[in-house]
Amino acid sequence: MITNGTPLYDVVIAGGSYAGLAAATSLRARALIIDQHQIGAIQHSACAIPLDIAQRFDVEETVLQVYSTGYVHTVSGTAAFRLQPRYCIFDHQRLCQTLFARSGAQFLRARIQGLEGNTVLTSAGPVTGRVLIDATGWPAALATARRPALEDRERLTVAMEAEIPGGADGIHFYFDPAIVRHGYAWMFPAGDTLRIGVGSYVRQSGLTEALHRFLAFLGHRGKPRRGGMIPWFDRPPTVGNIFLAGDAAGHCVPLTAEGIRFALHFGELAGRVAREVVDGQLPLEAGLASYRLWVETHRRRMSLMRFAQSLVGRMPNHGIALSARLLALPPVEPRFMERYARWTGTR
């Protein structure tokens, strides 16, 4: 539909990654997705999620490897965790393209340049949506256009990853200040490759050098292939009449920096609420309030993870090792892993 020369859609979704695509699958053909890149073209993370999340979103065909064990390595030793439910790693491009094809949404490749009312200004011209969803990642392009103070570059996890040929079992996390301070390193096997990276909870120079140190520590060589920034602080789930989902809303767990499953869950939830609004089943203000309620419920655990993250930079390495060993004890491990892996916060 065209109104005053501007295309009009039921829902305009800014951002074509996990949160935006999950929202679109709830809307079917009612949505327009805007992104400056083709769907699935840009990967920022290692792409690991609980296997039951892949099953729930029916994307098991994109899984590259399934893990039953996780390892936390410190200077003084290793703690092993049974992953119940199991975790998996997936093909980013294939998963994104699968969700997009299923959604039936339209796609506009363009840069977002601003927002006027319900009209999104893009490099390809303005488009208007009855409902707006911001799933643009940490820049939160729509929300910051309305509330510039929302962006906080000082509270971001910065990560960098290489992908090299190789194979292994399990997912591996390394806490070693000789590799990276105020953060950790990881190795995630992905079929016939290894995704190896480093991340820091504070912005610091030298992350590329830290990645090279870690690769050398593992006996490998490689170059940074991707990276990104992730907000580890709470952002408002709505700004004015805009729904925020994924990293735009701070839907990433502090300490572990795991955000994909929450982007999928809350993107889907935002899409469902938006559909109820468009169908006339729910006033927009009531939909925004309902969405805020579910997000705030999810955040009750976030403060605990944020506190744990703050300890990593201050706690001696042997303290991290002791904490990992305690959590790996048989009486503790099953309950801890079950509660963490099944944590979603959605209705």
C-alpha positions in Angstrom: 0.0 0.0 0.0 1.2 3.5 -0.8 0.2 6.5 1.4 1.2 10.0 0.3 3.9 8.5 -1.9 5.4 6.4 1.0 5.0 2.6 1.1 2.9 1.5 4.1 3.3 -1.8 5.8 1.6 -3.4 8.8 5.0 -3.9 10.5 8.4 -2.6 9.6 11.3 -4.5 11.2 14.7 -2.8 11.2 17.4 -5.5 11.2 17.5 -8.8 9.4 19.3 -11.1 11.8 18.0 -13.4 14.6 15.5 -11.1 16.4 14.2 -9.5 13.3 13.7 -12.8 11.5 12.1 -14.4 14.4 9.6 -11.5 14.6 8.9 -11.8 10.9 8.1 -15.5 11.2 5.3 -14.6 13.6 3.9 -12.0 11.2 4.1 -14.0 7.9 3.6 -11.7 4.9 2.7 -8.7 7.0 6.2 -7.4 7.5 9.0 -5.5 5.7 12.5 -6.2 6.9 15.2 -3.5 6.3 18.9 -4.3 6.5 21.9 -2.8 4.8 23.2 -6.3 4.1 21.7 -9.3 2.4 20.0 -11.8 4.8 22.6 -14.0 6.5 25.6 -12.2 5.0 27.1 -10.9 8.2 28.0 -13.2 11.1 29.1 -11.6 14.4 29.3 -14.6 16.8 30.2 -18.2 17.2 26.5 -19.2 16.8 25.9 -21.7 19.6 22.5 -22.3 21.2 20.8 -25.0 23.2 19.8 -27.8 20.8 16.2 -27.6 22.0 16.0 -24.0 20.7 17.1 -25.2 17.3 14.4 -27.8 17.5 11.7 -25.4 18.7 12.4 -23.0 15.8 12.6 -26.0 13.4 16.1 -25.2 12.1 17.9 -28.4 13.0 19.0 -28.8 9.4 21.3 -25.8 10.0 23.2 -27.5 12.9 26.8 -28.3 12.2 27.8 -30.0 15.5 26.1 -31.0 18.8 27.9 -30.8 22.2 27.3 -33.0 25.2 30.2 -31.5 27.3 31.5 -28.1 28.1 34.9 -27.2 29.6 36.1 -24.3 31.6 39.9 -23.9 31.5 41.8 -21.8 33.9 45.5 -21.4 34.7 45.2 -24.1 37.4 43.1 -26.7 35.7 39.9 -27.6 33.9 36.3 -28.2 35.0 34.0 -30.3 32.8 30.2 -29.8 32.6 27.7 -32.2 31.1 25.5 -30.1 28.9 21.9 -31.2 29.6 20.1 -30.1 27.5 22.8 -30.3 24.9 24.1 -27.4 22.9 24.8 -27.0 19.2 26.5 -24.8 16.7 24.8 -23.8 13.5 25.4 -22.3 10.0 24.5 -18.6 10.4 23.7 -17.9 6.8 21.6 -21.0 6.3 19.6 -20.4 9.5 18.9 -16.8 8.6 17.9 -17.7 5.1 15.7 -20.5 6.4 13.8 -18.2 8.8 13.5 -15.5 6.1 12.0 -17.9 3.5 9.6 -19.2 6.1 8.4 -15.7 7.1 7.1 -14.6 3.7 8.2 -11.1 4.6 9.4 -8.5 2.1 13.0 -7.3 2.2 14.6 -3.9 1.5 18.3 -3.6 1.4 19.0 -0.1 2.7 20.7 1.8 5.4 18.5 3.3 8.1 19.1 7.1 8.3 16.4 8.3 10.7 12.9 8.1 11.9 10.0 10.6 11.6 6.9 9.4 13.5 6.2 5.9 12.1 8.2 6.6 8.9 11.6 5.0 8.7 14.0 7.1 6.6 16.4 4.9 4.6 18.9 5.2 1.8 16.3 3.7 -0.5 13.6 6.1 0.5 11.0 6.4 3.3 8.8 3.5 4.4 6.0 3.6 7.0 4.8 0.9 9.4 1.8 0.7 11.6 4.1 -1.1 14.1 7.9 -0.7 14.4 10.3 -3.3 15.7 14.0 -2.4 16.2 16.2 -5.4 15.8 19.3 -3.6 14.6 21.7 -4.9 17.2 23.6 -2.7 19.7 23.3 0.5 17.6 19.4 0.3 18.0 19.0 2.5 14.9 15.3 3.3 15.4 15.3 3.6 19.2 18.4 5.9 19.3 16.8 8.1 16.6 14.1 8.7 19.1 16.2 8.6 22.2 19.9 9.4 21.4 21.1 8.9 25.0 20.2 5.2 24.7 23.5 4.3 23.1 26.3 3.6 25.6 29.6 2.6 24.0 31.3 2.1 27.4 29.2 -0.9 28.5 29.8 -3.2 25.6 31.5 -6.6 25.4 33.9 -6.5 22.5 34.6 -9.8 20.7 36.7 -11.1 17.8 36.8 -14.5 16.2 38.8 -16.6 13.7 37.6 -19.7 11.9 40.2 -22.3 10.9 40.1 -25.9 9.7 40.1 -28.5 12.5 37.9 -30.5 14.7 37.3 -31.3 18.4 34.6 -32.4 20.9 32.8 -30.1 23.3 32.8 -26.4 23.8 35.7 -24.8 25.5 36.1 -21.6 27.6 39.4 -20.2 28.7 39.9 -17.8 31.6 43.5 -16.7 31.6 44.7 -13.1 32.1 47.8 -13.9 30.0 45.4 -14.3 27.0 42.8 -11.6 27.7 42.0 -9.6 30.8 38.4 -8.8 31.9 37.0 -11.5 29.7 37.6 -14.9 28.3 38.5 -16.9 25.2 36.7 -19.8 23.5 37.0 -22.6 21.0 33.8 -24.0 19.5 34.1 -26.9 17.0 31.8 -26.5 14.0 32.0 -29.7 12.0 35.2 -29.4 10.0 36.3 -26.0 11.4 37.1 -24.4 14.7 35.6 -21.1 15.8 38.2 -19.5 18.1 37.7 -16.2 19.7 38.4 -13.7 22.5 36.1 -11.3 24.2 36.4 -8.5 26.8 33.8 -6.9 29.0 35.6 -3.6 28.8 36.7 -1.7 25.7 40.5 -2.2 25.4 43.1 -2.1 22.7 45.1 -5.2 21.7 42.2 -7.6 21.1 43.7 -8.7 17.8 47.0 -9.5 19.5 45.0 -11.4 22.2 43.4 -13.5 19.5 46.8 -14.3 18.0 48.2 -15.2 21.4 45.2 -17.6 22.0 45.6 -19.2 18.6 49.3 -19.7 19.3 48.5 -21.2 22.7 46.2 -23.7 21.0 48.9 -24.5 18.4 47.0 -22.8 15.5 47.4 -19.8 13.2 44.7 -17.6 11.7 43.4 -14.2 11.1 40.4 -12.4 12.6 37.3 -13.2 10.5 34.5 -11.4 12.3 33.7 -9.5 15.5 31.3 -7.2 17.1 30.0 -5.5 20.2 27.3 -6.6 22.6 25.6 -4.5 25.2 25.7 -6.2 28.6 23.4 -3.7 30.3 19.6 -3.5 30.4 18.0 -1.3 27.7 14.3 -0.4 27.7 12.3 -3.1 25.8 10.2 -0.3 24.2 11.0 3.3 23.3 7.9 5.3 22.5 5.9 3.1 20.1 8.9 1.0 19.1 9.4 -2.6 20.2 13.1 -3.5 20.8 14.4 -7.1 20.5 17.8 -8.8 20.6 20.9 -6.7 21.3 18.9 -3.5 20.6 17.1 -4.3 23.9 20.1 -5.7 25.7 18.8 -9.2 25.4 22.3 -10.7 26.0 23.4 -12.5 29.1 26.2 -10.8 30.9 29.3 -13.0 31.6 28.5 -15.7 29.0 27.6 -13.1 26.3 24.9 -15.6 25.1 22.3 -13.7 23.2 21.0 -15.7 20.2 18.4 -17.7 21.9 17.0 -14.6 23.7 17.0 -12.7 20.4 15.0 -15.5 18.8 12.6 -15.8 21.8 12.0 -12.1 22.2 11.9 -11.4 18.5 9.2 -14.0 18.2 7.3 -12.5 21.1 7.6 -9.0 19.7 6.2 -10.3 16.4 3.3 -12.1 18.1 2.3 -9.0 20.0 2.7 -6.9 16.9 0.4 -9.3 15.0 -2.2 -9.0 17.7 -2.0 -5.2 17.4 -2.3 -5.2 13.7 -5.2 -7.6 13.8 -7.1 -5.3 16.2 -7.0 -7.8 19.1 -4.8 -5.5 21.2 -4.3 -1.7 21.4 -0.7 -0.7 20.7 -0.2 0.7 24.2 -1.5 -2.5 25.7 0.8 -4.5 23.4 3.8 -2.5 24.4 3.0 -2.8 28.1 2.6 -6.6 27.7 5.9 -6.9 26.0 7.7 -4.8 28.6 6.3 -7.0 31.4 7.7 -10.2 29.9 11.1 -8.6 29.2 11.3 -7.2 32.8 10.5 -10.7 34.2 13.4 -12.1 32.2 15.7 -9.5 33.6 15.4 -10.6 37.2 18.2 -13.1 36.6 20.3 -10.7 34.5 21.4 -8.7 37.6 23.0 -11.9 39.0 24.9 -12.6 35.8 26.0 -9.0 35.7 27.4 -9.3 39.2 29.2 -12.5 38.2 30.7 -10.7 35.2 32.0 -7.9 37.4 33.9 -10.5 39.5 35.8 -11.9 36.6 37.9 -8.8 36.2 38.5 -8.6 40.0 38.7 -12.2 41.2 42.1 -14.0 41.2 42.2 -16.7 38.5 42.3 -19.4 41.2 39.0 -18.0 42.4 37.4 -18.5 39.0 38.9 -22.0 39.0 37.3 -22.8 42.4 34.0 -21.4 41.3 34.0 -23.5 38.2 34.9 -26.7 40.1 32.1 -26.0 42.6 29.5 -25.6 39.9 30.7 -28.8 38.3 30.1 -30.9 41.5 27.6 -33.7 40.9 25.0 -32.3 43.4 25.2 -28.8 41.8 25.9 -29.3 38.1 22.6 -30.8 36.9 20.4 -28.2 38.5 22.8 -25.3 37.5 23.0 -26.4 33.8 19.3 -27.2 33.6 18.3 -23.8 34.9 20.7 -21.9 32.8 20.1 -23.8 29.5 16.3 -23.6 29.8 16.2 -19.9 30.8 14.3 -18.0 28.2 11.9 -15.6 30.0 9.1 -15.8 27.4 5.5 -16.8 27.8 
